[in-house]
Amino acid sequence: MALASRQFLVATFSSESTLRRAARLLRDSGFQIHDAYTPYPVHGLSELIGVHHSRLPLVSLAGGIGGCVGALAMQFYMAVFDWPLNVGGKPPNSLLAFVPITFELTVLAAGLATVAAFLLRCRLVPTTSADSMADGTTEDVFALALRQRDATVDSSEVWSLLLESGATNVTLKEVSR
């Protein structure tokens, strides 16, 4: 039985060591682990399941650059074209006077872009509801979720690998995302 793209094979474990053993066994067998759910942070688990580095810093950089350019353009337009003031004979486009506002808007735009990207990526927008992969993962249960994208691999092999590695329960979960 092949898994659809919205179906996940969820295996629960009773301890951190069995979770690590199962993740290592699945990774060595060539299966891609979608996510791991633990009641507390497990050191080194993200490298073990193959989580890559985040692209969130690039979003922060793009937001910061956009905020900087926007702040400079806004101040230049207001000081030179919209409402030019002669203050002590200084030129209206004095970049030194633009530094504080430019810095503040750069930081603000970078922060807002980062928060927006994080909330969108994690699907934490107000129109969605939380959907737990396995019950008890916030208390004392460890879980691995697999999404099988390769239709040629038989899912019975995955079930047997998970049960051999110490899974207490293996279920097929339909996620409406």
Steps between C-alpha positions, in 0.01 A plus 500: 500500500664826386452816705342809347668838536268601786530175688767447759628188665534591869699281736501565874781404736527482877856630534754726337742214432244299300409813304867556413544135403196511272605828339849366432362174359252678272760747379747221424226312312443799274169628635438870548367599842251785482519610864564387857285594800647492850385624843833678551786611271718206395856603423619393155163372379467755221829383346394139547173539310660717232355845567678757287591851601222757500457762230348736754818714525467574127148630561635718781771635271252575223267675746789703640621605157145592401455703819831679448427589138144602584613720790767674291261553208224631727729745680666618180160561336366686804814711558573590137171499307199499733594748776851644456619702799808718517644425844820694565607489135535120498412311181153341508636152417739467795553125542633543853158619616339191345701245703280458813172452315665277240643277773169474683297418189760245389470315830120530502459369144743212561316398817154520346611304191652230721189465716270493197710237320523287815126509562419422137755217477380338822136546394421699814275749328167569673293300251667166580457267795760286673513139393704263715675214325505282812328532836728552798797656321482797736511272804698177472474359147757526223383477138640482148291600198585372152354611171577252229549674167649210310217271387737214418589431863257271680367651824496158668880523504476828690249352747728206572807726540313720747368208702845336505659820630268516801192695395211456741239598241503561124199667341404657171387860554313717252593867533284768342763757404 
